[in-house]
Amino acid sequence: MSEKKSFALRLDPKHFQALQKWADDELRSVNGQIEYVLREALRKAGRLPDKNSE
């Protein structure tokens, strides 16, 4: 598995609460939920590299 980058993310408390609820509903951590949402958005936008070219 590739190495992950760390960075600080500032969120509005209401957005964080919504993410926490969503993550809880899907049995994920907030960090895992953010990664999932970003990955899906990148995939849908065609912004992820082709797995065959890795």
C-alpha positions as a LaTeX table, in Angstrom:
\begin{tabular}{lrrr}
\hline
Residue & $x$ (\AA) & $y$ (\AA) & $z$ (\AA) \\
\hline
Met1 & 0.00 & 0.00 & 0.00 \\
Ser2 & 1.26 & 3.49 & $-0.78$ \\
Glu3 & 2.32 & 5.92 & 1.90 \\
Lys4 & $-0.33$ & 8.41 & 3.03 \\
Lys5 & 0.20 & 12.15 & 3.41 \\
Ser6 & $-0.94$ & 13.97 & 6.54 \\
Phe7 & $-2.27$ & 17.52 & 6.62 \\
Ala8 & $-4.44$ & 19.70 & 8.82 \\
Leu9 & $-8.02$ & 20.25 & 7.72 \\
Arg10 & $-10.17$ & 22.95 & 9.23 \\
Leu11 & $-13.91$ & 22.33 & 9.07 \\
Asp12 & $-16.93$ & 24.27 & 10.14 \\
Pro13 & $-18.29$ & 22.52 & 13.26 \\
Lys14 & $-21.63$ & 21.88 & 11.53 \\
His15 & $-19.87$ & 20.19 & 8.61 \\
Phe16 & $-17.80$ & 18.09 & 11.01 \\
Gln17 & $-20.94$ & 17.00 & 12.89 \\
Ala18 & $-22.62$ & 16.03 & 9.62 \\
Leu19 & $-19.53$ & 14.04 & 8.58 \\
Gln20 & $-19.40$ & 12.37 & 12.00 \\
Lys21 & $-23.03$ & 11.27 & 11.72 \\
Trp22 & $-22.52$ & 10.02 & 8.15 \\
Ala23 & $-19.35$ & 8.15 & 9.15 \\
Asp24 & $-21.13$ & 6.59 & 12.14 \\
Asp25 & $-24.01$ & 5.48 & 9.90 \\
Glu26 & $-21.54$ & 3.74 & 7.56 \\
Leu27 & $-19.32$ & 2.35 & 10.35 \\
Arg28 & $-16.30$ & 4.45 & 9.36 \\
Ser29 & $-14.10$ & 6.96 & 11.14 \\
Val30 & $-14.47$ & 10.59 & 10.11 \\
Asn31 & $-11.06$ & 10.35 & 8.43 \\
Gly32 & $-12.14$ & 7.21 & 6.57 \\
Gln33 & $-15.37$ & 8.90 & 5.49 \\
Ile34 & $-13.52$ & 11.95 & 4.16 \\
Glu35 & $-11.16$ & 9.66 & 2.22 \\
Tyr36 & $-14.12$ & 7.71 & 0.82 \\
Val37 & $-16.02$ & 10.85 & $-0.25$ \\
Leu38 & $-12.92$ & 12.35 & $-1.87$ \\
Arg39 & $-12.03$ & 9.10 & $-3.66$ \\
Glu40 & $-15.58$ & 8.77 & $-5.05$ \\
Ala41 & $-15.64$ & 12.42 & $-6.17$ \\
Leu42 & $-12.24$ & 12.01 & $-7.87$ \\
Arg43 & $-13.38$ & 8.79 & $-9.55$ \\
Lys44 & $-16.61$ & 10.34 & $-10.83$ \\
Ala45 & $-14.70$ & 13.37 & $-12.13$ \\
Gly46 & $-12.21$ & 11.15 & $-13.96$ \\
Arg47 & $-9.35$ & 12.56 & $-11.87$ \\
Leu48 & $-7.88$ & 9.28 & $-10.59$ \\
Pro49 & $-5.04$ & 7.64 & $-12.52$ \\
Asp50 & $-5.91$ & 4.53 & $-14.50$ \\
Lys51 & $-5.15$ & 1.47 & $-12.31$ \\
Asn52 & $-3.62$ & $-0.29$ & $-15.34$ \\
Ser53 & $-0.98$ & 2.44 & $-15.72$ \\
Glu54 & 0.34 & 2.12 & $-12.13$ \\
\hline
\end{tabular}
